[in-house]
Amino acid sequence: MKLAQLVATTLGIPEDRVSDDLTIDDCDEWTSMKQVALVSALESAYAVEFDIMESIEMDSVGAIREVLRDKGIDVDA
């Protein structure tokens, strides 16, 4: 599943709203509970685990992409 599709599905928003600039602060649907669900979905989809600091850092789609890249995952593939 593409990163944008995973984020959209988890947050319950249209995929066309998902860009690297989308942040937890400017998306009403991105609640703290959805953040937990998003981290879990990312871990399942990409077979990785995130520590608490990584989970906190992932406050935008761009930040999620960066954390995944740091783990050697090509989210654009």
PQR file with spaces between the fields and no chain letter, atoms N, CA, C, O and H, PARSE charges and radii, in Angstrom:
ATOM       1  N    MET     1       0.850   -1.181    0.000 -0.4000 1.5000
ATOM       2  CA   MET     1       0.000    0.000    0.000 -0.0000 2.0000
ATOM       3  C    MET     1       0.893    1.240    0.000  0.5500 1.7000
ATOM       4  O    MET     1       1.876    1.309    0.738 -0.5500 1.4000
ATOM       5  N    LYS     2       0.546    2.199   -0.819 -0.4000 1.5000
ATOM       6  CA   LYS     2       1.289    3.451   -0.857 -0.0000 2.0000
ATOM       7  C    LYS     2       1.110    4.195    0.456  0.5500 1.7000
ATOM       8  O    LYS     2       0.088    4.062    1.129 -0.5500 1.4000
ATOM       9  H    LYS     2      -0.252    2.143   -1.419  0.4000 1.0000
ATOM      10  N    LEU     3       2.127    4.987    0.811 -0.4000 1.5000
ATOM      11  CA   LEU     3       2.070    5.750    2.055 -0.0000 2.0000
ATOM      12  C    LEU     3       0.843    6.661    2.086  0.5500 1.7000
ATOM      13  O    LEU     3       0.133    6.698    3.090 -0.5500 1.4000
ATOM      14  H    LEU     3       2.957    5.095    0.264  0.4000 1.0000
ATOM      15  N    ALA     4       0.587    7.388    1.013 -0.4000 1.5000
ATOM      16  CA   ALA     4      -0.563    8.302    0.980 -0.0000 2.0000
ATOM      17  C    ALA     4      -1.870    7.550    1.179  0.5500 1.7000
ATOM      18  O    ALA     4      -2.763    8.021    1.883 -0.5500 1.4000
ATOM      19  H    ALA     4       1.164    7.358    0.197  0.4000 1.0000
ATOM      20  N    GLN     5      -1.977    6.398    0.567 -0.4000 1.5000
ATOM      21  CA   GLN     5      -3.191    5.599    0.705 -0.0000 2.0000
ATOM      22  C    GLN     5      -3.356    5.106    2.138  0.5500 1.7000
ATOM      23  O    GLN     5      -4.464    5.118    2.674 -0.5500 1.4000
ATOM      24  H    GLN     5      -1.251    6.015   -0.005  0.4000 1.0000
ATOM      25  N    LEU     6      -2.268    4.675    2.759 -0.4000 1.5000
ATOM      26  CA   LEU     6      -2.310    4.189    4.132 -0.0000 2.0000
ATOM      27  C    LEU     6      -2.719    5.315    5.084  0.5500 1.7000
ATOM      28  O    LEU     6      -3.557    5.116    5.963 -0.5500 1.4000
ATOM      29  H    LEU     6      -1.367    4.665    2.324  0.4000 1.0000
ATOM      30  N    VAL     7      -2.131    6.484    4.907 -0.4000 1.5000
ATOM      31  CA   VAL     7      -2.467    7.634    5.756 -0.0000 2.0000
ATOM      32  C    VAL     7      -3.936    8.011    5.567  0.5500 1.7000
ATOM      33  O    VAL     7      -4.656    8.209    6.545 -0.5500 1.4000
ATOM      34  H    VAL     7      -1.450    6.646    4.193  0.4000 1.0000
ATOM      35  N    ALA     8      -4.376    8.108    4.332 -0.4000 1.5000
ATOM      36  CA   ALA     8      -5.765    8.480    4.038 -0.0000 2.0000
ATOM      37  C    ALA     8      -6.748    7.489    4.644  0.5500 1.7000
ATOM      38  O    ALA     8      -7.729    7.883    5.275 -0.5500 1.4000
ATOM      39  H    ALA     8      -3.791    7.947    3.537  0.4000 1.0000
ATOM      40  N    THR     9      -6.484    6.220    4.453 -0.4000 1.5000
ATOM      41  CA   THR     9      -7.370    5.179    4.974 -0.0000 2.0000
ATOM      42  C    THR     9      -7.429    5.219    6.494  0.5500 1.7000
ATOM      43  O    THR     9      -8.507    5.123    7.080 -0.5500 1.4000
ATOM      44  H    THR     9      -5.687    5.900    3.940  0.4000 1.0000
ATOM      45  N    THR    10      -6.278    5.358    7.128 -0.4000 1.5000
ATOM      46  CA   THR    10      -6.222    5.354    8.588 -0.0000 2.0000
ATOM      47  C    THR    10      -6.886    6.589    9.184  0.5500 1.7000
ATOM      48  O    THR    10      -7.587    6.495   10.192 -0.5500 1.4000
ATOM      49  H    THR    10      -5.402    5.435    6.652  0.4000 1.0000
ATOM      50  N    LEU    11      -6.668    7.737    8.568 -0.4000 1.5000
ATOM      51  CA   LEU    11      -7.252    8.968    9.089 -0.0000 2.0000
ATOM      52  C    LEU    11      -8.694    9.189    8.637  0.5500 1.7000
ATOM      53  O    LEU    11      -9.406   10.025    9.192 -0.5500 1.4000
ATOM      54  H    LEU    11      -6.099    7.813    7.750  0.4000 1.0000
ATOM      55  N    GLY    12      -9.115    8.435    7.629 -0.4000 1.5000
ATOM      56  CA   GLY    12     -10.475    8.582    7.116 -0.0000 2.0000
ATOM      57  C    GLY    12     -10.655    9.852    6.307  0.5500 1.7000
ATOM      58  O    GLY    12     -11.688   10.516    6.391 -0.5500 1.4000
ATOM      59  H    GLY    12      -8.536    7.755    7.178  0.4000 1.0000
ATOM      60  N    ILE    13      -9.630   10.186    5.515 -0.4000 1.5000
ATOM      61  CA   ILE    13      -9.683   11.379    4.672 -0.0000 2.0000
ATOM      62  C    ILE    13      -9.435   10.980    3.223  0.5500 1.7000
ATOM      63  O    ILE    13      -8.898    9.902    2.970 -0.5500 1.4000
ATOM      64  H    ILE    13      -8.791    9.647    5.447  0.4000 1.0000
ATOM      65  N    PRO    14      -9.815   11.828    2.262 -0.5600 1.5000
ATOM      66  CA   PRO    14      -9.530   11.522    0.857  0.2800 2.0000
ATOM      67  C    PRO    14      -8.021   11.531    0.609  0.5500 1.7000
ATOM      68  O    PRO    14      -7.292   12.343    1.179 -0.5500 1.4000
ATOM      69  N    GLU    15      -7.573   10.629   -0.236 -0.4000 1.5000
ATOM      70  CA   GLU    15      -6.148   10.524   -0.529 -0.0000 2.0000
ATOM      71  C    GLU    15      -5.589   11.805   -1.126  0.5500 1.7000
ATOM      72  O    GLU    15      -4.410   12.106   -0.944 -0.5500 1.4000
ATOM      73  H    GLU    15      -8.165    9.969   -0.699  0.4000 1.0000
ATOM      74  N    ASP    16      -6.418   12.564   -1.838 -0.4000 1.5000
ATOM      75  CA   ASP    16      -5.908   13.794   -2.446 -0.0000 2.0000
ATOM      76  C    ASP    16      -5.590   14.885   -1.416  0.5500 1.7000
ATOM      77  O    ASP    16      -4.982   15.898   -1.761 -0.5500 1.4000
ATOM      78  H    ASP    16      -7.376   12.320   -1.986  0.4000 1.0000
ATOM      79  N    ARG    17      -5.992   14.688   -0.166 -0.4000 1.5000
ATOM      80  CA   ARG    17      -5.619   15.626    0.904 -0.0000 2.0000
ATOM      81  C    ARG    17      -4.238   15.325    1.481  0.5500 1.7000
ATOM      82  O    ARG    17      -3.664   16.145    2.198 -0.5500 1.4000
ATOM      83  H    ARG    17      -6.486   13.865    0.114  0.4000 1.0000
ATOM      84  N    VAL    18      -3.713   14.151    1.166 -0.4000 1.5000
ATOM      85  CA   VAL    18      -2.453   13.705    1.762 -0.0000 2.0000
ATOM      86  C    VAL    18      -1.275   14.220    0.941  0.5500 1.7000
ATOM      87  O    VAL    18      -1.135   13.920   -0.245 -0.5500 1.4000
ATOM      88  H    VAL    18      -4.179   13.485    0.584  0.4000 1.0000
ATOM      89  N    SER    19      -0.435   15.002    1.610 -0.4000 1.5000
ATOM      90  CA   SER    19       0.825   15.464    1.020 -0.0000 2.0000
ATOM      91  C    SER    19       1.843   15.511    2.148  0.5500 1.7000
ATOM      92  O    SER    19       1.480   15.396    3.319 -0.5500 1.4000
ATOM      93  H    SER    19      -0.549   15.245    2.574  0.4000 1.0000
ATOM      94  N    ASP    20       3.107   15.678    1.806 -0.4000 1.5000
ATOM      95  CA   ASP    20       4.143   15.748    2.832 -0.0000 2.0000
ATOM      96  C    ASP    20       3.907   16.902    3.797  0.5500 1.7000
ATOM      97  O    ASP    20       4.396   16.868    4.926 -0.5500 1.4000
ATOM      98  H    ASP    20       3.402   15.772    0.855  0.4000 1.0000
ATOM      99  N    ASP    21       3.170   17.919    3.373 -0.4000 1.5000
ATOM     100  CA   ASP    21       2.899   19.086    4.213 -0.0000 2.0000
ATOM     101  C    ASP    21       1.761   18.877    5.206  0.5500 1.7000
ATOM     102  O    ASP    21       1.557   19.713    6.086 -0.5500 1.4000
ATOM     103  H    ASP    21       2.773   17.946    2.456  0.4000 1.0000
ATOM     104  N    LEU    22       1.019   17.784    5.084 -0.4000 1.5000
ATOM     105  CA   LEU    22      -0.101   17.522    5.993 -0.0000 2.0000
ATOM     106  C    LEU    22       0.445   17.208    7.384  0.5500 1.7000
ATOM     107  O    LEU    22       1.262   16.301    7.548 -0.5500 1.4000
ATOM     108  H    LEU    22       1.185   17.105    4.369  0.4000 1.0000
ATOM     109  N    THR    23      -0.016   17.975    8.396 -0.4000 1.5000
ATOM     110  CA   THR    23       0.455   17.770    9.764 -0.0000 2.0000
ATOM     111  C    THR    23      -0.696   17.439   10.694  0.5500 1.7000
ATOM     112  O    THR    23      -1.868   17.639   10.375 -0.5500 1.4000
ATOM     113  H    THR    23      -0.679   18.711    8.262  0.4000 1.0000
ATOM     114  N    ILE    24      -0.326   16.932   11.839 -0.4000 1.5000
ATOM     115  CA   ILE    24      -1.314   16.610   12.865 -0.0000 2.0000
ATOM     116  C    ILE    24      -2.060   17.874   13.320  0.5500 1.7000
ATOM     117  O    ILE    24      -3.215   17.805   13.741 -0.5500 1.4000
ATOM     118  H    ILE    24       0.626   16.770   12.098  0.4000 1.0000
ATOM     119  N    ASP    25      -1.387   19.024   13.231 -0.4000 1.5000
ATOM     120  CA   ASP    25      -1.988   20.278   13.684 -0.0000 2.0000
ATOM     121  C    ASP    25      -3.022   20.846   12.722  0.5500 1.7000
ATOM     122  O    ASP    25      -3.923   21.572   13.144 -0.5500 1.4000
ATOM     123  H    ASP    25      -0.449   19.081   12.890  0.4000 1.0000
ATOM     124  N    ASP    26      -2.905   20.524   11.422 -0.4000 1.5000
ATOM     125  CA   ASP    26      -3.856   21.113   10.474 -0.0000 2.0000
ATOM     126  C    ASP    26      -4.829   20.099    9.889  0.5500 1.7000
ATOM     127  O    ASP    26      -5.454   20.353    8.859 -0.5500 1.4000
ATOM     128  H    ASP    26      -2.174   19.935   11.079  0.4000 1.0000
ATOM     129  N    CYS    27      -4.955   18.959   10.543 -0.4000 1.5000
ATOM     130  CA   CYS    27      -5.896   17.927   10.088 -0.0000 2.0000
ATOM     131  C    CYS    27      -6.734   17.493   11.288  0.5500 1.7000
ATOM     132  O    CYS    27      -6.262   16.746   12.144 -0.5500 1.4000
ATOM     133  H    CYS    27      -4.447   18.753   11.380  0.4000 1.0000
ATOM     134  N    ASP    28      -7.979   17.966   11.346 -0.4000 1.5000
ATOM     135  CA   ASP    28      -8.853   17.658   12.480 -0.0000 2.0000
ATOM     136  C    ASP    28      -9.053   16.164   12.693  0.5500 1.7000
ATOM     137  O    ASP    28      -9.258   15.709   13.818 -0.5500 1.4000
ATOM     138  H    ASP    28      -8.363   18.573   10.650  0.4000 1.0000
ATOM     139  N    GLU    29      -8.991   15.411   11.609 -0.4000 1.5000
ATOM     140  CA   GLU    29      -9.205   13.964   11.711 -0.0000 2.0000
ATOM     141  C    GLU    29      -8.005   13.246   12.348  0.5500 1.7000
ATOM     142  O    GLU    29      -8.135   12.113   12.810 -0.5500 1.4000
ATOM     143  H    GLU    29      -8.824   15.781   10.695  0.4000 1.0000
ATOM     144  N    TRP    30      -6.847   13.901   12.373 -0.4000 1.5000
ATOM     145  CA   TRP    30      -5.615   13.293   12.880 -0.0000 2.0000
ATOM     146  C    TRP    30      -5.552   13.521   14.392  0.5500 1.7000
ATOM     147  O    TRP    30      -4.820   14.386   14.875 -0.5500 1.4000
ATOM     148  H    TRP    30      -6.741   14.822   11.998  0.4000 1.0000
ATOM     149  N    THR    31      -6.320   12.743   15.113 -0.4000 1.5000
ATOM     150  CA   THR    31      -6.393   12.837   16.572 -0.0000 2.0000
ATOM     151  C    THR    31      -5.283   11.995   17.203  0.5500 1.7000
ATOM     152  O    THR    31      -4.557   11.284   16.508 -0.5500 1.4000
ATOM     153  H    THR    31      -6.915   12.041   14.721  0.4000 1.0000
ATOM     154  N    SER    32      -5.165   12.083   18.510 -0.4000 1.5000
ATOM     155  CA   SER    32      -4.157   11.266   19.198 -0.0000 2.0000
ATOM     156  C    SER    32      -4.460    9.770   19.035  0.5500 1.7000
ATOM     157  O    SER    32      -3.545    8.957   18.909 -0.5500 1.4000
ATOM     158  H    SER    32      -5.755   12.659   19.075  0.4000 1.0000
ATOM     159  N    MET    33      -5.725    9.425   19.038 -0.4000 1.5000
ATOM     160  CA   MET    33      -6.088    8.011   18.830 -0.0000 2.0000
ATOM     161  C    MET    33      -5.762    7.568   17.405  0.5500 1.7000
ATOM     162  O    MET    33      -5.300    6.447   17.191 -0.5500 1.4000
ATOM     163  H    MET    33      -6.468   10.086   19.140  0.4000 1.0000
ATOM     164  N    LYS    34      -6.001    8.445   16.434 -0.4000 1.5000
ATOM     165  CA   LYS    34      -5.655    8.110   15.048 -0.0000 2.0000
ATOM     166  C    LYS    34      -4.139    8.029   14.886  0.5500 1.7000
ATOM     167  O    LYS    34      -3.656    7.266   14.050 -0.5500 1.4000
ATOM     168  H    LYS    34      -6.375    9.355   16.608  0.4000 1.0000
ATOM     169  N    GLN    35      -3.380    8.796   15.663 -0.4000 1.5000
ATOM     170  CA   GLN    35      -1.918    8.718   15.611 -0.0000 2.0000
ATOM     171  C    GLN    35      -1.454    7.320   16.022  0.5500 1.7000
ATOM     172  O    GLN    35      -0.576    6.734   15.389 -0.5500 1.4000
ATOM     173  H    GLN    35      -3.772    9.417   16.342  0.4000 1.0000
ATOM     174  N    VAL    36      -2.051    6.801   17.084 -0.4000 1.5000
ATOM     175  CA   VAL    36      -1.712    5.450   17.538 -0.0000 2.0000
ATOM     176  C    VAL    36      -2.071    4.434   16.455  0.5500 1.7000
ATOM     177  O    VAL    36      -1.289    3.528   16.167 -0.5500 1.4000
ATOM     178  H    VAL    36      -2.764    7.277   17.599  0.4000 1.0000
ATOM     179  N    ALA    37      -3.238    4.583   15.862 -0.4000 1.5000
ATOM     180  CA   ALA    37      -3.659    3.680   14.788 -0.0000 2.0000
ATOM     181  C    ALA    37      -2.746    3.803   13.580  0.5500 1.7000
ATOM     182  O    ALA    37      -2.436    2.803   12.932 -0.5500 1.4000
ATOM     183  H    ALA    37      -3.873    5.319   16.096  0.4000 1.0000
ATOM     184  N    LEU    38      -2.313    5.023   13.273 -0.4000 1.5000
ATOM     185  CA   LEU    38      -1.436    5.251   12.126 -0.0000 2.0000
ATOM     186  C    LEU    38      -0.075    4.602   12.351  0.5500 1.7000
ATOM     187  O    LEU    38       0.458    3.956   11.449 -0.5500 1.4000
ATOM     188  H    LEU    38      -2.566    5.835   13.800  0.4000 1.0000
ATOM     189  N    VAL    39       0.489    4.764   13.534 -0.4000 1.5000
ATOM     190  CA   VAL    39       1.776    4.137   13.843 -0.0000 2.0000
ATOM     191  C    VAL    39       1.651    2.619   13.726  0.5500 1.7000
ATOM     192  O    VAL    39       2.529    1.966   13.162 -0.5500 1.4000
ATOM     193  H    VAL    39       0.056    5.288   14.268  0.4000 1.0000
ATOM     194  N    SER    40       0.583    2.065   14.248 -0.4000 1.5000
ATOM     195  CA   SER    40       0.354    0.624   14.162 -0.0000 2.0000
ATOM     196  C    SER    40       0.209    0.162   12.710  0.5500 1.7000
ATOM     197  O    SER    40       0.768   -0.864   12.321 -0.5500 1.4000
ATOM     198  H    SER    40      -0.130    2.595   14.706  0.4000 1.0000
ATOM     199  N    ALA    41      -0.533    0.912   11.925 -0.4000 1.5000
ATOM     200  CA   ALA    41      -0.716    0.575   10.507 -0.0000 2.0000
ATOM     201  C    ALA    41       0.610    0.633    9.754  0.5500 1.7000
ATOM     202  O    ALA    41       0.894   -0.223    8.916 -0.5500 1.4000
ATOM     203  H    ALA    41      -0.987    1.745   12.241  0.4000 1.0000
ATOM     204  N    LEU    42       1.419    1.648   10.057 -0.4000 1.5000
ATOM     205  CA   LEU    42       2.733    1.770    9.422 -0.0000 2.0000
ATOM     206  C    LEU    42       3.631    0.597    9.801  0.5500 1.7000
ATOM     207  O    LEU    42       4.325    0.036    8.953 -0.5500 1.4000
ATOM     208  H    LEU    42       1.189    2.344   10.738  0.4000 1.0000
ATOM     209  N    GLU    43       3.611    0.233   11.075 -0.4000 1.5000
ATOM     210  CA   GLU    43       4.425   -0.904   11.518 -0.0000 2.0000
ATOM     211  C    GLU    43       4.020   -2.181   10.799  0.5500 1.7000
ATOM     212  O    GLU    43       4.878   -2.962   10.387 -0.5500 1.4000
ATOM     213  H    GLU    43       3.047    0.689   11.764  0.4000 1.0000
ATOM     214  N    SER    44       2.730   -2.396   10.648 -0.4000 1.5000
ATOM     215  CA   SER    44       2.239   -3.594    9.953 -0.0000 2.0000
ATOM     216  C    SER    44       2.574   -3.564    8.467  0.5500 1.7000
ATOM     217  O    SER    44       3.038   -4.557    7.905 -0.5500 1.4000
ATOM     218  H    SER    44       2.033   -1.761   10.982  0.4000 1.0000
ATOM     219  N    ALA    45       2.335   -2.418    7.836 -0.4000 1.5000
ATOM     220  CA   ALA    45       2.514   -2.315    6.387 -0.0000 2.0000
ATOM     221  C    ALA    45       3.979   -2.431    5.976  0.5500 1.7000
ATOM     222  O    ALA    45       4.292   -3.007    4.935 -0.5500 1.4000
ATOM     223  H    ALA    45       1.958   -1.612    8.293  0.4000 1.0000
ATOM     224  N    TYR    46       4.872   -1.883    6.795 -0.4000 1.5000
ATOM     225  CA   TYR    46       6.285   -1.845    6.415 -0.0000 2.0000
ATOM     226  C    TYR    46       7.163   -2.787    7.245  0.5500 1.7000
ATOM     227  O    TYR    46       8.388   -2.763    7.125 -0.5500 1.4000
ATOM     228  H    TYR    46       4.617   -1.415    7.641  0.4000 1.0000
ATOM     229  N    ALA    47       6.534   -3.617    8.088 -0.4000 1.5000
ATOM     230  CA   ALA    47       7.249   -4.613    8.906 -0.0000 2.0000
ATOM     231  C    ALA    47       8.407   -3.980    9.680  0.5500 1.7000
ATOM     232  O    ALA    47       9.541   -4.456    9.628 -0.5500 1.4000
ATOM     233  H    ALA    47       5.539   -3.637    8.186  0.4000 1.0000
ATOM     234  N    VAL    48       8.096   -2.895   10.398 -0.4000 1.5000
ATOM     235  CA   VAL    48       9.074   -2.200   11.227 -0.0000 2.0000
ATOM     236  C    VAL    48       8.462   -1.929   12.597  0.5500 1.7000
ATOM     237  O    VAL    48       7.260   -2.098   12.802 -0.5500 1.4000
ATOM     238  H    VAL    48       7.175   -2.508   10.440  0.4000 1.0000
ATOM     239  N    GLU    49       9.303   -1.510   13.517 -0.4000 1.5000
ATOM     240  CA   GLU    49       8.824   -1.048   14.818 -0.0000 2.0000
ATOM     241  C    GLU    49       9.379    0.339   15.062  0.5500 1.7000
ATOM     242  O    GLU    49      10.511    0.644   14.687 -0.5500 1.4000
ATOM     243  H    GLU    49      10.279   -1.372   13.350  0.4000 1.0000
ATOM     244  N    PHE    50       8.578    1.172   15.690 -0.4000 1.5000
ATOM     245  CA   PHE    50       8.986    2.521   16.009 -0.0000 2.0000
ATOM     246  C    PHE    50       9.112    2.665   17.512  0.5500 1.7000
ATOM     247  O    PHE    50       8.283    2.150   18.261 -0.5500 1.4000
ATOM     248  H    PHE    50       7.659    0.925   15.994  0.4000 1.0000
ATOM     249  N    ASP    51      10.161    3.372   17.962 -0.4000 1.5000
ATOM     250  CA   ASP    51      10.245    3.666   19.390 -0.0000 2.0000
ATOM     251  C    ASP    51       9.378    4.893   19.673  0.5500 1.7000
ATOM     252  O    ASP    51       8.844    5.512   18.752 -0.5500 1.4000
ATOM     253  H    ASP    51      10.835    3.790   17.353  0.4000 1.0000
ATOM     254  N    ILE    52       9.246    5.232   20.939 -0.4000 1.5000
ATOM     255  CA   ILE    52       8.342    6.315   21.329 -0.0000 2.0000
ATOM     256  C    ILE    52       8.756    7.649   20.709  0.5500 1.7000
ATOM     257  O    ILE    52       7.899    8.434   20.303 -0.5500 1.4000
ATOM     258  H    ILE    52       9.680    4.730   21.687  0.4000 1.0000
ATOM     259  N    MET    53      10.057    7.912   20.634 -0.4000 1.5000
ATOM     260  CA   MET    53      10.513    9.179   20.056 -0.0000 2.0000
ATOM     261  C    MET    53      10.171    9.267   18.566  0.5500 1.7000
ATOM     262  O    MET    53       9.762   10.322   18.080 -0.5500 1.4000
ATOM     263  H    MET    53      10.753    7.275   20.964  0.4000 1.0000
ATOM     264  N    GLU    54      10.340    8.160   17.849 -0.4000 1.5000
ATOM     265  CA   GLU    54       9.979    8.152   16.427 -0.0000 2.0000
ATOM     266  C    GLU    54       8.485    8.391   16.261  0.5500 1.7000
ATOM     267  O    GLU    54       8.060    9.125   15.369 -0.5500 1.4000
ATOM     268  H    GLU    54      10.672    7.304   18.244  0.4000 1.0000
ATOM     269  N    SER    55       7.694    7.765   17.125 -0.4000 1.5000
ATOM     270  CA   SER    55       6.241    7.933   17.050 -0.0000 2.0000
ATOM     271  C    SER    55       5.843    9.383   17.277  0.5500 1.7000
ATOM     272  O    SER    55       4.931    9.888   16.624 -0.5500 1.4000
ATOM     273  H    SER    55       8.039    7.169   17.849  0.4000 1.0000
ATOM     274  N    ILE    56       6.521   10.051   18.197 -0.4000 1.5000
ATOM     275  CA   ILE    56       6.237   11.453   18.486 -0.0000 2.0000
ATOM     276  C    ILE    56       6.690   12.344   17.330  0.5500 1.7000
ATOM     277  O    ILE    56       6.007   13.305   16.976 -0.5500 1.4000
ATOM     278  H    ILE    56       7.262    9.640   18.727  0.4000 1.0000
ATOM     279  N    GLU    57       7.848   12.020   16.744 -0.4000 1.5000
ATOM     280  CA   GLU    57       8.395   12.807   15.635 -0.0000 2.0000
ATOM     281  C    GLU    57       7.511   12.757   14.388  0.5500 1.7000
ATOM     282  O    GLU    57       7.539   13.680   13.573 -0.5500 1.4000
ATOM     283  H    GLU    57       8.403   11.239   17.032  0.4000 1.0000
ATOM     284  N    MET    58       6.734   11.699   14.237 -0.4000 1.5000
ATOM     285  CA   MET    58       5.926   11.519   13.033 -0.0000 2.0000
ATOM     286  C    MET    58       4.648   12.355   13.112  0.5500 1.7000
ATOM     287  O    MET    58       3.543   11.820   13.205 -0.5500 1.4000
ATOM     288  H    MET    58       6.711   10.950   14.899  0.4000 1.0000
ATOM     289  N    ASP    59       4.825   13.685   13.073 -0.4000 1.5000
ATOM     290  CA   ASP    59       3.694   14.597   13.202 -0.0000 2.0000
ATOM     291  C    ASP    59       3.281   15.228   11.874  0.5500 1.7000
ATOM     292  O    ASP    59       2.461   16.145   11.835 -0.5500 1.4000
ATOM     293  H    ASP    59       5.722   14.119   12.997  0.4000 1.0000
ATOM     294  N    SER    60       3.860   14.721   10.796 -0.4000 1.5000
ATOM     295  CA   SER    60       3.466   15.132    9.445 -0.0000 2.0000
ATOM     296  C    SER    60       3.751   13.968    8.503  0.5500 1.7000
ATOM     297  O    SER    60       4.501   13.052    8.841 -0.5500 1.4000
ATOM     298  H    SER    60       4.526   13.976   10.828  0.4000 1.0000
ATOM     299  N    VAL    61       3.156   14.012    7.341 -0.4000 1.5000
ATOM     300  CA   VAL    61       3.415   12.949    6.363 -0.0000 2.0000
ATOM     301  C    VAL    61       4.885   12.988    5.942  0.5500 1.7000
ATOM     302  O    VAL    61       5.504   11.941    5.751 -0.5500 1.4000
ATOM     303  H    VAL    61       2.547   14.756    7.067  0.4000 1.0000
ATOM     304  N    GLY    62       5.437   14.174    5.799 -0.4000 1.5000
ATOM     305  CA   GLY    62       6.848   14.299    5.456 -0.0000 2.0000
ATOM     306  C    GLY    62       7.741   13.698    6.520  0.5500 1.7000
ATOM     307  O    GLY    62       8.734   13.043    6.202 -0.5500 1.4000
ATOM     308  H    GLY    62       4.934   15.024    5.954  0.4000 1.0000
ATOM     309  N    ALA    63       7.398   13.914    7.790 -0.4000 1.5000
ATOM     310  CA   ALA    63       8.178   13.340    8.892 -0.0000 2.0000
ATOM     311  C    ALA    63       8.055   11.817    8.902  0.5500 1.7000
ATOM     312  O    ALA    63       9.031   11.121    9.182 -0.5500 1.4000
ATOM     313  H    ALA    63       6.592   14.446    8.049  0.4000 1.0000
ATOM     314  N    ILE    64       6.873   11.298    8.600 -0.4000 1.5000
ATOM     315  CA   ILE    64       6.692    9.843    8.514 -0.0000 2.0000
ATOM     316  C    ILE    64       7.596    9.287    7.418  0.5500 1.7000
ATOM     317  O    ILE    64       8.286    8.286    7.616 -0.5500 1.4000
ATOM     318  H    ILE    64       6.080   11.863    8.372  0.4000 1.0000
ATOM     319  N    ARG    65       7.585    9.941    6.273 -0.4000 1.5000
ATOM     320  CA   ARG    65       8.413    9.514    5.146 -0.0000 2.0000
ATOM     321  C    ARG    65       9.897    9.500    5.552  0.5500 1.7000
ATOM     322  O    ARG    65      10.628    8.572    5.207 -0.5500 1.4000
ATOM     323  H    ARG    65       7.025   10.754    6.113  0.4000 1.0000
ATOM     324  N    GLU    66      10.331   10.523    6.278 -0.4000 1.5000
ATOM     325  CA   GLU    66      11.725   10.624    6.698 -0.0000 2.0000
ATOM     326  C    GLU    66      12.104    9.511    7.682  0.5500 1.7000
ATOM     327  O    GLU    66      13.170    8.909    7.558 -0.5500 1.4000
ATOM     328  H    GLU    66       9.737   11.277    6.558  0.4000 1.0000
ATOM     329  N    VAL    67      11.238    9.243    8.650 -0.4000 1.5000
ATOM     330  CA   VAL    67      11.506    8.179    9.618 -0.0000 2.0000
ATOM     331  C    VAL    67      11.586    6.830    8.905  0.5500 1.7000
ATOM     332  O    VAL    67      12.463    6.021    9.211 -0.5500 1.4000
ATOM     333  H    VAL    67      10.372    9.733    8.751  0.4000 1.0000
ATOM     334  N    LEU    68      10.686    6.582    7.965 -0.4000 1.5000
ATOM     335  CA   LEU    68      10.732    5.332    7.206 -0.0000 2.0000
ATOM     336  C    LEU    68      11.993    5.232    6.377  0.5500 1.7000
ATOM     337  O    LEU    68      12.601    4.164    6.308 -0.5500 1.4000
ATOM     338  H    LEU    68       9.974    7.238    7.717  0.4000 1.0000
ATOM     339  N    ARG    69      12.398    6.311    5.750 -0.4000 1.5000
ATOM     340  CA   ARG    69      13.635    6.304    4.969 -0.0000 2.0000
ATOM     341  C    ARG    69      14.839    6.029    5.863  0.5500 1.7000
ATOM     342  O    ARG    69      15.756    5.309    5.468 -0.5500 1.4000
ATOM     343  H    ARG    69      11.904    7.179    5.805  0.4000 1.0000
ATOM     344  N    ASP    70      14.840    6.598    7.065 -0.4000 1.5000
ATOM     345  CA   ASP    70      15.931    6.345    8.017 -0.0000 2.0000
ATOM     346  C    ASP    70      16.025    4.870    8.380  0.5500 1.7000
ATOM     347  O    ASP    70      17.088    4.386    8.766 -0.5500 1.4000
ATOM     348  H    ASP    70      14.095    7.183    7.386  0.4000 1.0000
ATOM     349  N    LYS    71      14.914    4.163    8.255 -0.4000 1.5000
ATOM     350  CA   LYS    71      14.896    2.724    8.532 -0.0000 2.0000
ATOM     351  C    LYS    71      15.181    1.903    7.270  0.5500 1.7000
ATOM     352  O    LYS    71      15.092    0.675    7.287 -0.5500 1.4000
ATOM     353  H    LYS    71      14.050    4.557    7.941  0.4000 1.0000
ATOM     354  N    GLY    72      15.524    2.588    6.186 -0.4000 1.5000
ATOM     355  CA   GLY    72      15.877    1.903    4.945 -0.0000 2.0000
ATOM     356  C    GLY    72      14.699    1.501    4.091  0.5500 1.7000
ATOM     357  O    GLY    72      14.827    0.640    3.221 -0.5500 1.4000
ATOM     358  H    GLY    72      15.597    3.585    6.172  0.4000 1.0000
ATOM     359  N    ILE    73      13.551    2.113    4.328 -0.4000 1.5000
ATOM     360  CA   ILE    73      12.350    1.775    3.583 -0.0000 2.0000
ATOM     361  C    ILE    73      12.120    2.825    2.509  0.5500 1.7000
ATOM     362  O    ILE    73      12.057    4.020    2.794 -0.5500 1.4000
ATOM     363  H    ILE    73      13.447    2.813    5.036  0.4000 1.0000
ATOM     364  N    ASP    74      11.997    2.364    1.272 -0.4000 1.5000
ATOM     365  CA   ASP    74      11.718    3.251    0.139 -0.0000 2.0000
ATOM     366  C    ASP    74      10.203    3.347   -0.013  0.5500 1.7000
ATOM     367  O    ASP    74       9.571    2.477   -0.613 -0.5500 1.4000
ATOM     368  H    ASP    74      12.049    1.393    1.040  0.4000 1.0000
ATOM     369  N    VAL    75       9.628    4.416    0.538 -0.4000 1.5000
ATOM     370  CA   VAL    75       8.183    4.570    0.499 -0.0000 2.0000
ATOM     371  C    VAL    75       7.661    4.959   -0.865  0.5500 1.7000
ATOM     372  O    VAL    75       6.453    4.947   -1.097 -0.5500 1.4000
ATOM     373  H    VAL    75      10.141    5.122    1.026  0.4000 1.0000
ATOM     374  N    ASP    76       8.560    5.306   -1.771 -0.4000 1.5000
ATOM     375  CA   ASP    76       8.146    5.681   -3.122 -0.0000 2.0000
ATOM     376  C    ASP    76       8.149    4.509   -4.079  0.5500 1.7000
ATOM     377  O    ASP    76       7.764    4.648   -5.239 -0.5500 1.4000
ATOM     378  H    ASP    76       9.542    5.317   -1.582  0.4000 1.0000
ATOM     379  N    ALA    77       8.583    3.352   -3.598 -0.4000 1.5000
ATOM     380  CA   ALA    77       8.677    2.171   -4.473 -0.0000 2.0000
ATOM     381  C    ALA    77       7.316    1.587   -4.743  0.5500 1.7000
ATOM     382  O    ALA    77       7.203    0.591   -5.458 -0.5500 1.4000
ATOM     383  H    ALA    77       8.896    3.239   -2.656  0.4000 1.0000
